[in-house]
Amino acid sequence: MSFTVAIDGPAAAGKGTVSKAVAAHFGFAHLDTGLLYRAVGAKVIAGAAPVAAALALDPVDLENDALRTPEVAQAASEVAVIPEVREALVAFQRSFAARAGGAVLDGRDIGTVICPKADVKLFVTASAACRAERRFQELVAKGLDVRFETVLADVKERDARDSTRAAAPLVPAEDAVMLDTSDLTVAQAIAAAVDVVAAARR
């Protein structure tokens, strides 16, 4: 039997961490849908046309450590505004969501576009400054030479682009449970999400 959990939210809000933990807790499969767009973005950086890259995407393309760089993140956000790219990736995501045994998908339009009838919808958010600090620390830990001000500007720029794009803008689904992680520890955020899912399964 399928059970779908849709988790949306802006960059560095903690939705990836929460999604992985929820999937592990309940034994569900997990898909970071942002990786699909990052993989397309990486192909575009390498010279491919955006729509062609999306149509040719293979699951093995998601197993690339280089997809986590700031350059690829920016490219992902840029290709994500192209309706034809989004359409090419919808079937992949919906098929994953319908798999037996349960699935957790995290992204920016899961509860609104990909899985509007998901059993559980969460919108994980945090202040721009808080998210920029998390992303800054993450990049520094990887040895990258970055400035906090630059990361904050990137976060705000991406928020604006993601929330105002014509195709599937980043907005909470009307029936989504809001989870603000600004002042929560990782453990608290995960516990709150697990409680929401557990309540829906009763």
C-alpha positions as CSV (number, residue, x, y, z in Angstrom):
1,M,0.0,0.0,0.0
2,S,1.3,3.5,-0.9
3,F,1.5,6.3,1.6
4,T,3.0,9.6,0.3
5,V,4.6,12.3,2.4
6,A,5.2,15.6,0.6
7,I,7.8,17.9,2.2
8,D,8.4,21.3,0.7
9,G,10.3,24.4,1.6
10,P,13.1,26.8,0.6
11,A,16.8,26.1,0.4
12,A,18.6,25.2,3.7
13,A,15.4,25.1,5.8
14,G,16.1,21.6,6.8
15,K,13.6,19.7,4.7
16,G,16.3,17.3,3.4
17,T,17.4,16.3,6.9
18,V,13.8,16.0,8.1
19,S,12.7,14.0,5.0
20,K,15.5,11.5,5.3
21,A,14.8,11.0,9.0
22,V,11.1,10.6,8.5
23,A,11.7,8.1,5.7
24,A,14.1,6.1,7.9
25,H,11.8,6.2,10.9
26,F,8.8,4.8,9.0
27,G,10.8,2.6,6.5
28,F,9.7,4.7,3.5
29,A,11.7,5.3,0.3
30,H,13.1,8.9,0.0
31,L,13.6,11.1,-3.0
32,D,15.3,14.5,-2.9
33,T,13.6,16.0,-5.9
34,G,16.0,18.9,-5.9
35,L,18.6,16.5,-7.1
36,L,16.7,16.0,-10.3
37,Y,17.0,19.7,-11.1
38,R,20.6,19.8,-9.9
39,A,21.4,16.9,-12.2
40,V,19.8,18.8,-15.1
41,G,21.6,21.9,-14.1
42,A,24.9,20.0,-14.1
43,K,24.2,18.7,-17.6
44,V,23.4,22.3,-18.7
45,I,26.7,23.6,-17.3
46,A,28.4,20.8,-19.3
47,G,26.8,22.1,-22.5
48,A,23.5,20.3,-22.8
49,A,20.2,22.0,-23.6
50,P,17.9,22.2,-20.5
51,V,14.9,20.3,-21.9
52,A,17.0,17.6,-23.6
53,A,18.9,17.1,-20.3
54,A,15.7,16.6,-18.4
55,L,14.3,14.1,-20.9
56,A,17.6,12.1,-20.9
57,L,17.9,12.1,-17.1
58,D,18.9,8.7,-15.6
59,P,18.7,7.7,-11.9
60,V,22.5,7.2,-12.0
61,D,22.9,10.9,-12.7
62,L,21.7,11.6,-9.1
63,E,24.7,9.8,-7.6
64,N,27.2,12.6,-8.2
65,D,28.8,14.5,-5.3
66,A,29.4,17.5,-7.6
67,L,25.6,18.1,-7.6
68,R,26.0,19.8,-4.2
69,T,28.2,22.8,-5.3
70,P,26.8,26.4,-5.3
71,E,27.3,26.6,-9.1
72,V,25.1,23.6,-9.7
73,A,22.5,24.9,-7.2
74,Q,22.2,28.1,-9.1
75,A,21.9,26.3,-12.4
76,A,19.2,24.0,-10.9
77,S,17.2,27.0,-9.8
78,E,17.5,28.6,-13.3
79,V,16.4,25.4,-15.2
80,A,13.6,24.9,-12.7
81,V,11.7,27.9,-14.0
82,I,11.5,26.3,-17.5
83,P,8.0,24.7,-17.8
84,E,9.2,22.0,-20.2
85,V,11.9,20.9,-17.8
86,R,9.4,20.6,-15.0
87,E,7.0,18.6,-17.2
88,A,9.8,16.2,-18.1
89,L,10.5,15.4,-14.5
90,V,6.9,15.2,-13.2
91,A,6.3,11.5,-14.3
92,F,9.6,10.4,-12.6
93,Q,8.5,12.0,-9.3
94,R,4.9,10.8,-9.4
95,S,5.9,7.2,-10.2
96,F,8.3,7.3,-7.2
97,A,5.5,8.7,-4.9
98,A,3.1,5.9,-5.8
99,R,5.5,3.0,-5.0
100,A,4.3,0.4,-2.5
101,G,5.6,0.7,1.0
102,G,5.5,4.5,1.3
103,A,7.5,7.4,0.0
104,V,8.8,10.7,1.2
105,L,9.5,13.3,-1.5
106,D,11.0,16.7,-0.7
107,G,11.2,19.7,-2.9
108,R,9.4,22.9,-3.7
109,D,6.2,21.9,-5.4
110,I,5.5,18.4,-4.1
111,G,2.4,19.2,-2.1
112,T,1.0,21.7,-4.7
113,V,1.9,20.1,-8.1
114,I,3.5,16.7,-7.9
115,C,1.4,15.0,-5.2
116,P,-1.6,17.3,-4.4
117,K,-3.3,14.3,-2.8
118,A,-0.4,13.3,-0.6
119,D,-1.4,11.7,2.7
120,V,0.8,14.2,4.6
121,K,2.1,17.6,3.5
122,L,4.7,19.6,5.4
123,F,6.2,23.0,4.6
124,V,9.6,23.3,6.3
125,T,10.9,26.9,6.5
126,A,13.2,29.2,8.5
127,S,14.4,32.8,8.3
128,A,16.6,33.8,5.4
129,A,19.5,34.7,7.8
130,C,19.2,31.3,9.6
131,R,19.2,29.4,6.4
132,A,22.1,31.4,5.0
133,E,24.1,30.6,8.2
134,R,23.4,26.9,7.8
135,R,24.5,26.9,4.2
136,F,27.5,29.0,4.9
137,Q,28.7,26.6,7.6
138,E,28.0,23.6,5.3
139,L,30.1,25.2,2.5
140,V,33.0,26.1,4.9
141,A,33.0,22.6,6.2
142,K,33.6,21.4,2.7
143,G,36.6,23.7,2.4
144,L,35.0,26.2,0.1
145,D,36.1,29.9,0.3
146,V,32.8,31.7,0.7
147,R,31.6,34.9,2.5
148,F,28.4,34.9,4.6
149,E,27.1,38.0,2.8
150,T,27.4,36.3,-0.5
151,V,25.6,33.2,0.7
152,L,22.8,35.3,2.2
153,A,22.4,37.2,-1.1
154,D,22.3,33.9,-3.0
155,V,19.6,32.5,-0.6
156,K,17.4,35.7,-1.0
157,E,17.9,35.7,-4.8
158,R,16.9,32.0,-5.0
159,D,13.9,32.6,-2.7
160,A,12.7,35.4,-5.0
161,R,13.2,33.3,-8.2
162,D,11.6,30.2,-6.7
163,S,8.5,31.9,-5.2
164,T,7.7,34.1,-8.2
165,R,8.3,31.7,-11.1
166,A,5.3,31.1,-13.4
167,A,5.7,27.3,-13.3
168,A,5.0,25.7,-9.9
169,P,6.1,28.6,-7.6
170,L,7.4,27.8,-4.1
171,V,4.3,28.2,-1.9
172,P,2.8,26.1,0.9
173,A,-0.1,23.9,0.0
174,E,-3.3,25.1,1.6
175,D,-3.5,22.0,3.7
176,A,0.2,21.8,4.6
177,V,1.4,21.7,8.2
178,M,3.9,24.6,8.7
179,L,7.2,23.7,10.4
180,D,9.5,26.7,11.2
181,T,12.9,25.3,12.1
182,S,14.6,28.7,12.8
183,D,14.7,28.0,16.6
184,L,14.6,24.2,16.6
185,T,17.4,21.7,17.0
186,V,17.7,19.0,14.3
187,A,16.2,16.5,16.8
188,Q,13.2,18.8,17.6
189,A,12.5,19.4,13.9
190,I,12.6,15.7,13.1
191,A,10.4,14.8,16.1
192,A,7.8,17.4,15.1
193,A,7.7,16.0,11.6
194,V,7.5,12.4,12.8
195,D,4.6,13.3,15.0
196,V,2.6,14.8,12.1
197,V,3.1,11.7,10.0
198,A,2.4,9.3,12.8
199,A,-0.9,11.1,13.5
200,A,-1.9,10.8,9.9
201,R,-1.3,7.1,9.9
202,R,-3.5,6.3,12.9
